[in-house]
Amino acid sequence: MQVIAVMNNNGPIDPSREAHQTVTEEWIEVPTPAESIRIGFTDQKVSGRAGLASFAGFLHWHSLGQVLRRALPALPARVGPGRKPLPMEDLALGFITGILAGAQKLTQVAHLRADPLIAPLLAIKRVASQSTFTRFFGRFGNAAVNLRSFRPLWRWALERLPSRREGYCLDLDSSRLLHEDGHQEGVAVGYTRLGTKPCLHPLLAVLEEAKLVANFWLRPGNCSCANNVVAFTLDTLALLPAFVRLRLIRADSGFCEGRWFELLEGQGLRYIVVARLLAPLASLCRQDTIWGPTPVPGTEVAELGHREHGWDRERRVVLVRHRIEEKERPGGKKLLDVPG
């Protein structure tokens, strides 16, 4: 039985007022000098996470449970005697909901089992326990299972996108994920912004307008930034539906490779990539480069042709420089050790 309290700042509550249909007619009224508090009782289920109702409606609208049923591994989770295993889609929906509810550990996701409304909202049997979630994620132990599960999900998400006449911008990034304890599988010591630390070195592809992850590869932390960038780009382009037209590809310096340029140019794709500040390129900035002003105070640009080692031809390079004294948040790297 749940307790409902109603406060009234305008004096005593009119006893003739009808109570809400979910509340019994038995009331306890507690008058105070400034207000009245009316306490009632109901047998209806009450949840502190009713805001998840809109997310549950989104899941049902897109029939995500059926999509997960087709994509996830078909092997049932092991449970105790006398209990039927939970469907894999129920485990996945419970986990996703836990993350949206603020959970940071599997124990916190399993805490949602105590909420009486979560399972009915998601149309699942129940939220799984921590040990069941652990066994569930243990099934994703190799690349074959991961690709067989996630590639259809990525494709399904991309097919929900609208077709844009102006096209989409695809952002490619080689990031770093710190793992201070270093005990996770695949974690190796690599260079990070905090120095050499145990980390993972994933590749990410994101459609900027939709804020949607289109592809993701996980790499050990000790691999180079350019490791498998061509294969990753080919895989990402193969995932995109035909109606998703790319107007531009933007990438960080990990993709600044001659073979990657040749791939995009061979397919007629436009790109912008951050250059690697190697010695040949840095020497160009030290010469008598003609810099042009921009509308941004303290910022100047220069354009030149440059052929890096390993490139098949010369390519256009745009140099941008800021005067630190005129920029509140100067970006990029300091190239020359001179004032400003």
C-alpha positions as a Markdown table, in Angstrom:
| # | Residue | x | y | z |
|---|---|---|---|---|
| 1 | Met | 0.0 | 0.0 | 0.0 |
| 2 | Gln | 1.3 | 3.4 | -1.0 |
| 3 | Val | 0.9 | 6.7 | 0.9 |
| 4 | Ile | 0.0 | 9.9 | -0.8 |
| 5 | Ala | 0.3 | 13.3 | 0.9 |
| 6 | Val | -1.5 | 16.5 | -0.4 |
| 7 | Met | -0.6 | 19.9 | 0.9 |
| 8 | Asn | -2.9 | 23.0 | 0.8 |
| 9 | Asn | -1.5 | 26.4 | 1.5 |
| 10 | Asn | -4.9 | 28.1 | 1.6 |
| 11 | Gly | -6.3 | 26.7 | 4.8 |
| 12 | Pro | -8.2 | 23.5 | 5.7 |
| 13 | Ile | -9.1 | 21.1 | 2.9 |
| 14 | Asp | -12.7 | 20.9 | 2.0 |
| 15 | Pro | -13.8 | 17.4 | 3.1 |
| 16 | Ser | -16.5 | 17.3 | 0.4 |
| 17 | Arg | -13.9 | 17.4 | -2.3 |
| 18 | Glu | -13.6 | 14.1 | -4.1 |
| 19 | Ala | -10.4 | 12.3 | -3.9 |
| 20 | His | -8.4 | 11.0 | -6.9 |
| 21 | Gln | -9.9 | 7.8 | -8.3 |
| 22 | Thr | -6.8 | 5.8 | -7.3 |
| 23 | Val | -7.0 | 7.0 | -3.7 |
| 24 | Thr | -9.2 | 5.4 | -1.1 |
| 25 | Glu | -11.8 | 7.5 | 0.8 |
| 26 | Glu | -9.9 | 7.1 | 4.1 |
| 27 | Trp | -7.9 | 10.2 | 4.8 |
| 28 | Ile | -5.8 | 11.5 | 7.6 |
| 29 | Glu | -5.9 | 15.3 | 7.8 |
| 30 | Val | -3.1 | 17.0 | 9.7 |
| 31 | Pro | -3.9 | 20.8 | 10.2 |
| 32 | Thr | -1.1 | 23.2 | 10.9 |
| 33 | Pro | -1.3 | 27.0 | 11.5 |
| 34 | Ala | -0.1 | 27.8 | 7.9 |
| 35 | Glu | -1.4 | 24.8 | 5.9 |
| 36 | Ser | -3.2 | 21.5 | 5.9 |
| 37 | Ile | -1.6 | 18.2 | 5.0 |
| 38 | Arg | -4.0 | 15.5 | 3.8 |
| 39 | Ile | -2.6 | 11.9 | 3.7 |
| 40 | Gly | -4.4 | 9.1 | 1.8 |
| 41 | Phe | -3.7 | 5.6 | 0.7 |
| 42 | Thr | -3.7 | 3.7 | -2.6 |
| 43 | Asp | -3.1 | 0.2 | -3.8 |
| 44 | Gln | -1.8 | 1.5 | -7.2 |
| 45 | Lys | 1.9 | 1.1 | -8.1 |
| 46 | Val | 3.9 | 4.2 | -7.7 |
| 47 | Ser | 7.4 | 4.8 | -9.2 |
| 48 | Gly | 10.0 | 7.5 | -8.7 |
| 49 | Arg | 11.2 | 6.9 | -12.3 |
| 50 | Ala | 8.0 | 7.7 | -14.2 |
| 51 | Gly | 10.0 | 9.9 | -16.5 |
| 52 | Leu | 11.1 | 6.7 | -18.3 |
| 53 | Ala | 7.6 | 6.3 | -19.6 |
| 54 | Ser | 8.4 | 8.5 | -22.7 |
| 55 | Phe | 11.5 | 6.3 | -23.4 |
| 56 | Ala | 9.4 | 3.2 | -23.1 |
| 57 | Gly | 7.0 | 4.7 | -25.6 |
| 58 | Phe | 9.9 | 5.3 | -28.0 |
| 59 | Leu | 11.0 | 1.7 | -27.7 |
| 60 | His | 7.5 | 0.4 | -28.4 |
| 61 | Trp | 7.1 | 2.8 | -31.3 |
| 62 | His | 10.2 | 1.5 | -33.0 |
| 63 | Ser | 9.6 | -2.2 | -31.9 |
| 64 | Leu | 13.2 | -2.2 | -30.6 |
| 65 | Gly | 12.6 | -5.4 | -28.6 |
| 66 | Gln | 12.0 | -7.3 | -31.9 |
| 67 | Val | 15.1 | -5.8 | -33.4 |
| 68 | Leu | 17.2 | -6.9 | -30.5 |
| 69 | Arg | 15.7 | -10.4 | -30.6 |
| 70 | Arg | 16.9 | -10.8 | -34.1 |
| 71 | Ala | 20.4 | -9.3 | -33.5 |
| 72 | Leu | 21.5 | -10.6 | -30.2 |
| 73 | Pro | 23.0 | -14.1 | -29.6 |
| 74 | Ala | 20.3 | -16.7 | -29.3 |
| 75 | Leu | 21.9 | -18.6 | -26.4 |
| 76 | Pro | 19.8 | -18.3 | -23.2 |
| 77 | Ala | 21.3 | -17.2 | -20.0 |
| 78 | Arg | 21.8 | -19.8 | -17.3 |
| 79 | Val | 19.5 | -19.5 | -14.3 |
| 80 | Gly | 18.7 | -21.5 | -11.2 |
| 81 | Pro | 16.4 | -24.5 | -11.2 |
| 82 | Gly | 12.7 | -23.8 | -11.6 |
| 83 | Arg | 13.2 | -20.4 | -13.3 |
| 84 | Lys | 12.9 | -19.7 | -17.0 |
| 85 | Pro | 15.8 | -17.8 | -18.7 |
| 86 | Leu | 15.1 | -14.2 | -19.5 |
| 87 | Pro | 15.0 | -13.4 | -23.2 |
| 88 | Met | 18.1 | -11.7 | -24.5 |
| 89 | Glu | 16.1 | -8.6 | -25.6 |
| 90 | Asp | 14.8 | -8.2 | -22.0 |
| 91 | Leu | 18.3 | -8.2 | -20.7 |
| 92 | Ala | 19.4 | -5.6 | -23.3 |
| 93 | Leu | 16.3 | -3.3 | -22.7 |
| 94 | Gly | 16.8 | -3.5 | -18.9 |
| 95 | Phe | 20.5 | -2.6 | -19.2 |
| 96 | Ile | 19.8 | 0.4 | -21.6 |
| 97 | Thr | 17.1 | 1.7 | -19.3 |
| 98 | Gly | 19.5 | 1.4 | -16.3 |
| 99 | Ile | 22.1 | 3.5 | -18.1 |
| 100 | Leu | 19.5 | 6.2 | -18.9 |
| 101 | Ala | 18.4 | 6.1 | -15.2 |
| 102 | Gly | 21.9 | 7.1 | -14.2 |
| 103 | Ala | 23.5 | 3.6 | -13.4 |
| 104 | Gln | 27.3 | 3.4 | -13.6 |
| 105 | Lys | 27.7 | -0.2 | -12.5 |
| 106 | Leu | 25.8 | -3.4 | -13.1 |
| 107 | Thr | 24.8 | -3.5 | -9.5 |
| 108 | Gln | 23.0 | -0.2 | -9.9 |
| 109 | Val | 21.2 | -1.4 | -13.0 |
| 110 | Ala | 20.1 | -4.5 | -11.1 |
| 111 | His | 18.7 | -2.1 | -8.4 |
| 112 | Leu | 15.9 | -1.3 | -10.8 |
| 113 | Arg | 14.4 | -4.7 | -10.0 |
| 114 | Ala | 12.9 | -3.2 | -6.9 |
| 115 | Asp | 10.9 | -0.7 | -9.0 |
| 116 | Pro | 7.4 | -2.2 | -9.7 |
| 117 | Leu | 6.8 | -0.2 | -12.8 |
| 118 | Ile | 10.0 | -0.6 | -14.8 |
| 119 | Ala | 9.3 | -4.0 | -16.2 |
| 120 | Pro | 5.7 | -3.3 | -17.2 |
| 121 | Leu | 6.7 | -0.1 | -18.9 |
| 122 | Leu | 9.4 | -1.9 | -20.9 |
| 123 | Ala | 7.1 | -4.9 | -21.6 |
| 124 | Ile | 9.7 | -7.3 | -20.2 |
| 125 | Lys | 9.5 | -10.0 | -17.6 |
| 126 | Arg | 11.8 | -8.4 | -15.1 |
| 127 | Val | 15.1 | -6.5 | -14.8 |
| 128 | Ala | 18.0 | -9.0 | -14.5 |
| 129 | Ser | 20.4 | -9.4 | -11.6 |
| 130 | Gln | 24.0 | -8.4 | -11.7 |
| 131 | Ser | 25.2 | -12.0 | -12.2 |
| 132 | Thr | 22.8 | -12.4 | -15.2 |
| 133 | Phe | 24.1 | -9.2 | -16.8 |
| 134 | Thr | 27.7 | -10.5 | -16.3 |
| 135 | Arg | 26.9 | -13.7 | -18.1 |
| 136 | Phe | 25.1 | -11.7 | -20.8 |
| 137 | Phe | 28.1 | -9.6 | -21.6 |
| 138 | Gly | 30.3 | -12.6 | -21.4 |
| 139 | Arg | 28.7 | -13.8 | -24.6 |
| 140 | Phe | 30.4 | -11.0 | -26.6 |
| 141 | Gly | 33.8 | -12.6 | -26.4 |
| 142 | Asn | 35.1 | -12.3 | -29.9 |
| 143 | Ala | 34.9 | -10.1 | -33.0 |
| 144 | Ala | 32.6 | -12.5 | -34.9 |
| 145 | Val | 29.8 | -12.3 | -32.2 |
| 146 | Asn | 30.2 | -8.6 | -31.8 |
| 147 | Leu | 29.9 | -7.8 | -35.5 |
| 148 | Arg | 27.0 | -10.3 | -36.0 |
| 149 | Ser | 25.1 | -8.4 | -33.2 |
| 150 | Phe | 26.0 | -4.8 | -33.6 |
| 151 | Arg | 26.2 | -4.4 | -37.4 |
| 152 | Pro | 22.5 | -5.1 | -37.8 |
| 153 | Leu | 21.8 | -2.6 | -35.0 |
| 154 | Trp | 23.9 | 0.1 | -36.6 |
| 155 | Arg | 22.2 | -0.5 | -39.9 |
| 156 | Trp | 18.8 | -0.4 | -38.3 |
| 157 | Ala | 19.6 | 3.0 | -36.6 |
| 158 | Leu | 21.0 | 4.4 | -39.8 |
| 159 | Glu | 17.9 | 3.4 | -41.7 |
| 160 | Arg | 15.8 | 5.5 | -39.3 |
| 161 | Leu | 17.5 | 8.7 | -40.6 |
| 162 | Pro | 15.8 | 11.1 | -43.0 |
| 163 | Ser | 17.3 | 11.7 | -46.4 |
| 164 | Arg | 18.9 | 15.2 | -46.5 |
| 165 | Arg | 19.2 | 17.0 | -49.8 |
| 166 | Glu | 22.4 | 18.8 | -48.5 |
| 167 | Gly | 23.8 | 15.5 | -47.2 |
| 168 | Tyr | 25.4 | 14.5 | -43.9 |
| 169 | Cys | 28.8 | 15.3 | -42.4 |
| 170 | Leu | 30.7 | 12.2 | -41.2 |
| 171 | Asp | 33.2 | 12.8 | -38.4 |
| 172 | Leu | 36.0 | 10.3 | -37.8 |
| 173 | Asp | 38.0 | 10.3 | -34.6 |
| 174 | Ser | 40.8 | 8.1 | -33.1 |
| 175 | Ser | 40.2 | 8.6 | -29.4 |
| 176 | Arg | 41.7 | 7.4 | -26.1 |
| 177 | Leu | 39.8 | 5.7 | -23.2 |
| 178 | Leu | 41.7 | 5.7 | -20.0 |
| 179 | His | 41.7 | 2.5 | -17.8 |
| 180 | Glu | 43.7 | 3.3 | -14.7 |
| 181 | Asp | 43.8 | -0.3 | -13.3 |
| 182 | Gly | 44.8 | -1.7 | -16.7 |
| 183 | His | 43.2 | -5.2 | -16.0 |
| 184 | Gln | 40.6 | -5.1 | -18.7 |
| 185 | Glu | 41.1 | -7.3 | -21.8 |
| 186 | Gly | 42.9 | -5.4 | -24.6 |
| 187 | Val | 44.1 | -2.6 | -22.4 |
| 188 | Ala | 47.7 | -1.7 | -23.1 |
| 189 | Val | 49.9 | 1.2 | -22.1 |
| 190 | Gly | 49.8 | 4.0 | -24.7 |
| 191 | Tyr | 50.2 | 7.7 | -25.0 |
| 192 | Thr | 47.4 | 9.9 | -23.6 |
| 193 | Arg | 47.0 | 13.5 | -22.7 |
| 194 | Leu | 48.0 | 12.5 | -19.2 |
| 195 | Gly | 51.2 | 10.7 | -20.3 |
| 196 | Thr | 51.6 | 7.0 | -20.9 |
| 197 | Lys | 48.7 | 5.3 | -19.2 |
| 198 | Pro | 46.8 | 2.0 | -19.6 |
| 199 | Cys | 44.1 | 2.8 | -22.2 |
| 200 | Leu | 42.1 | 1.7 | -25.2 |
| 201 | His | 42.4 | 3.4 | -28.6 |
| 202 | Pro | 39.1 | 3.2 | -30.4 |
| 203 | Leu | 38.0 | 4.5 | -33.8 |
| 204 | Leu | 34.7 | 6.4 | -34.0 |
| 205 | Ala | 32.5 | 7.4 | -36.9 |
| 206 | Val | 29.7 | 9.9 | -36.1 |
| 207 | Leu | 27.1 | 11.5 | -38.3 |
| 208 | Glu | 27.2 | 15.1 | -37.1 |
| 209 | Glu | 23.7 | 16.3 | -38.0 |
| 210 | Ala | 22.0 | 13.3 | -36.3 |
| 211 | Lys | 24.6 | 12.9 | -33.5 |
| 212 | Leu | 24.5 | 9.2 | -34.3 |
| 213 | Val | 27.4 | 6.8 | -33.9 |
| 214 | Ala | 27.6 | 5.0 | -37.3 |
| 215 | Asn | 30.6 | 2.7 | -36.5 |
| 216 | Phe | 33.0 | 1.9 | -33.7 |
| 217 | Trp | 36.2 | -0.2 | -33.6 |
| 218 | Leu | 38.0 | -0.9 | -30.3 |
| 219 | Arg | 41.8 | -1.1 | -30.5 |
| 220 | Pro | 44.5 | -1.7 | -27.8 |
| 221 | Gly | 46.1 | 1.4 | -26.4 |
| 222 | Asn | 49.6 | 0.7 | -27.8 |
| 223 | Cys | 48.6 | 0.8 | -31.5 |
| 224 | Ser | 49.3 | 3.7 | -33.7 |
| 225 | Cys | 46.7 | 6.3 | -34.5 |
| 226 | Ala | 46.7 | 5.3 | -38.2 |
| 227 | Asn | 46.3 | 1.6 | -37.5 |
| 228 | Asn | 43.4 | 0.2 | -39.7 |
| 229 | Val | 42.0 | 3.6 | -40.6 |
| 230 | Val | 41.5 | 2.6 | -44.2 |
| 231 | Ala | 39.7 | -0.6 | -43.3 |
| 232 | Phe | 37.6 | 1.2 | -40.8 |
| 233 | Thr | 36.6 | 3.9 | -43.3 |
| 234 | Leu | 35.7 | 1.2 | -45.9 |
| 235 | Asp | 33.6 | -0.6 | -43.3 |
| 236 | Thr | 31.8 | 2.6 | -42.3 |
| 237 | Leu | 31.0 | 3.5 | -45.9 |
| 238 | Ala | 29.6 | 0.0 | -46.5 |
| 239 | Leu | 27.3 | 0.4 | -43.5 |
| 240 | Leu | 25.7 | 3.6 | -44.7 |
| 241 | Pro | 22.4 | 3.2 | -46.6 |
| 242 | Ala | 22.2 | 4.4 | -50.2 |
| 243 | Phe | 20.1 | 7.4 | -49.3 |
| 244 | Val | 22.6 | 8.8 | -46.7 |
| 245 | Arg | 24.7 | 11.0 | -48.9 |
| 246 | Leu | 27.9 | 12.4 | -47.5 |
| 247 | Arg | 28.6 | 16.1 | -48.2 |
| 248 | Leu | 31.9 | 16.1 | -46.2 |
| 249 | Ile | 34.2 | 13.9 | -44.1 |
| 250 | Arg | 36.1 | 15.4 | -41.2 |
| 251 | Ala | 38.8 | 13.6 | -39.4 |
| 252 | Asp | 41.6 | 14.1 | -36.8 |
| 253 | Ser | 45.3 | 13.7 | -37.5 |
| 254 | Gly | 45.2 | 10.0 | -37.0 |
| 255 | Phe | 43.6 | 9.7 | -40.5 |
| 256 | Cys | 46.2 | 11.9 | -42.2 |
| 257 | Glu | 47.6 | 9.1 | -44.3 |
| 258 | Gly | 48.3 | 9.0 | -48.1 |
| 259 | Arg | 46.3 | 5.7 | -48.5 |
| 260 | Trp | 43.3 | 7.2 | -46.7 |
| 261 | Phe | 43.4 | 10.3 | -49.0 |
| 262 | Glu | 43.5 | 8.1 | -52.1 |
| 263 | Leu | 40.5 | 6.1 | -50.9 |
| 264 | Leu | 38.3 | 9.2 | -50.5 |
| 265 | Glu | 39.5 | 10.8 | -53.7 |
| 266 | Gly | 38.9 | 7.6 | -55.6 |
| 267 | Gln | 35.2 | 7.7 | -54.5 |
| 268 | Gly | 34.8 | 11.5 | -55.1 |
| 269 | Leu | 34.3 | 12.3 | -51.4 |
| 270 | Arg | 35.3 | 15.7 | -50.0 |
| 271 | Tyr | 37.3 | 15.8 | -46.8 |
| 272 | Ile | 39.0 | 18.0 | -44.2 |
| 273 | Val | 41.6 | 16.3 | -42.0 |
| 274 | Val | 43.9 | 17.8 | -39.3 |
| 275 | Ala | 47.5 | 17.6 | -40.5 |
| 276 | Arg | 50.2 | 16.0 | -38.6 |
| 277 | Leu | 52.7 | 18.6 | -37.4 |
| 278 | Leu | 55.8 | 16.8 | -38.6 |
| 279 | Ala | 59.1 | 18.6 | -39.3 |
| 280 | Pro | 58.6 | 19.1 | -43.1 |
| 281 | Leu | 55.2 | 20.9 | -42.5 |
| 282 | Ala | 56.5 | 22.8 | -39.5 |
| 283 | Ser | 59.4 | 24.1 | -41.6 |
| 284 | Leu | 56.9 | 25.6 | -44.1 |
| 285 | Cys | 55.5 | 27.7 | -41.2 |
| 286 | Arg | 58.9 | 29.0 | -40.3 |
| 287 | Gln | 59.6 | 30.3 | -43.8 |
| 288 | Asp | 58.3 | 33.5 | -45.3 |
| 289 | Thr | 54.7 | 32.3 | -45.6 |
| 290 | Ile | 52.2 | 34.9 | -46.7 |
| 291 | Trp | 49.5 | 35.1 | -44.1 |
| 292 | Gly | 46.1 | 36.6 | -44.7 |
| 293 | Pro | 43.8 | 38.3 | -42.1 |
| 294 | Thr | 40.4 | 36.8 | -41.1 |
| 295 | Pro | 37.4 | 38.4 | -39.4 |
| 296 | Val | 38.4 | 36.7 | -36.2 |
| 297 | Pro | 40.8 | 39.0 | -34.2 |
| 298 | Gly | 44.3 | 37.5 | -33.7 |
| 299 | Thr | 43.7 | 34.7 | -36.3 |
| 300 | Glu | 45.4 | 34.5 | -39.7 |
| 301 | Val | 45.5 | 31.8 | -42.4 |
| 302 | Ala | 47.7 | 30.8 | -45.3 |
| 303 | Glu | 47.2 | 28.3 | -48.1 |
| 304 | Leu | 49.9 | 26.3 | -49.9 |
| 305 | Gly | 50.6 | 23.1 | -51.7 |
| 306 | His | 52.5 | 20.4 | -49.8 |
| 307 | Arg | 53.5 | 16.8 | -50.5 |
| 308 | Glu | 54.2 | 14.7 | -47.3 |
| 309 | His | 56.3 | 11.6 | -47.4 |
| 310 | Gly | 54.1 | 8.7 | -48.5 |
| 311 | Trp | 51.7 | 10.9 | -50.4 |
| 312 | Asp | 51.2 | 10.1 | -54.1 |
| 313 | Arg | 50.9 | 13.8 | -55.0 |
| 314 | Glu | 50.8 | 17.4 | -53.7 |
| 315 | Arg | 47.7 | 18.4 | -51.8 |
| 316 | Arg | 46.2 | 21.6 | -50.5 |
| 317 | Val | 47.1 | 22.6 | -47.0 |
| 318 | Val | 45.5 | 25.4 | -45.0 |
| 319 | Leu | 47.6 | 26.8 | -42.1 |
| 320 | Val | 45.8 | 28.6 | -39.2 |
| 321 | Arg | 47.7 | 30.6 | -36.6 |
| 322 | His | 46.5 | 32.5 | -33.5 |
| 323 | Arg | 48.1 | 35.2 | -31.5 |
| 324 | Ile | 47.8 | 33.9 | -28.0 |
| 325 | Glu | 47.6 | 37.4 | -26.4 |
| 326 | Glu | 44.5 | 38.1 | -28.5 |
| 327 | Lys | 42.7 | 34.8 | -28.0 |
| 328 | Glu | 40.9 | 33.9 | -24.8 |
| 329 | Arg | 41.0 | 30.2 | -25.6 |
| 330 | Pro | 43.7 | 29.6 | -28.2 |
| 331 | Gly | 43.6 | 26.1 | -29.7 |
| 332 | Gly | 46.1 | 23.9 | -31.5 |
| 333 | Lys | 49.7 | 23.4 | -30.6 |
| 334 | Lys | 52.4 | 26.0 | -30.0 |
| 335 | Leu | 54.6 | 25.8 | -33.1 |
| 336 | Leu | 57.3 | 28.5 | -32.5 |
| 337 | Asp | 58.8 | 29.5 | -29.1 |
| 338 | Val | 58.4 | 33.3 | -29.8 |
| 339 | Pro | 56.4 | 35.9 | -27.9 |
| 340 | Gly | 52.7 | 35.7 | -29.1 |
